[in-house]
Amino acid sequence: MFVCVYCASSQKIDQRYVDLAYDVGVRLAERGHTLVSGGATVSCMGAVTRGHRAAGGRTIGVIPQVLVDIEIADEESDELIVTPGMRERKAVMDERSDAFLVLPGGIGTMEELFEIWTARVIGIHDRPLVVLDPWGLYEPLRDLVGGMYEQGFTRPDVFDVISFTTTVEEAMQRIEARTQRIRPTAGELAESVED
């Protein structure tokens, strides 16, 4: 399975978040998954890929040219895809992934989370979406979205399409709950167009 991990690039965060990312990378590799990441070497983004490679996993990094230019690209990736900008980066990461795992992060991580979450709610995809939040960083976000639901701003299934977890093992189990490839193959897409 190709698992996309969204996580922090800030170098000002507590080391426990970086250690968590490294552990996630190791565990994904041990379970035979390919890592799709943001393609940078810094903070949690770098840690998850280093952990994955240390455990023998295959990594796909997707990074915009602007970040390559400031020399933070993960040149050791098995496959490094350089995109013109951030929007293209997200599109490639989405296209290459069978599941999404969100670790603690900042506004960039939240943007990625909301885009994939929204797409899941409205039926654009049906792939697993899991948030790993051991220390409650996303609790205020859950409260905010819960308030939006109570006031009628979100669909009733807004929380049905996402799993919030607190341990790496629970996150892995939620990702693997659906092991087949969720997205249709090219042949299936062609058949649906012909029908």
Secondary structure by P-SEA (a helix, b strand, c coil): cbbbbbbcccccccaaaaaaaaaaaaaaaaaccccccccccccaaaaaaaaaaaabbbbbbbbcaaaaaaccccccccbbbbcccaaaaaaaaaaaccbbbbccccaaaaaaaaaaaaaaaacccccbbbbbbccccaaaaaaaaaaaaaaccccccccccbbbbccaaaaaaaaacccccccccaaaaaaaaac
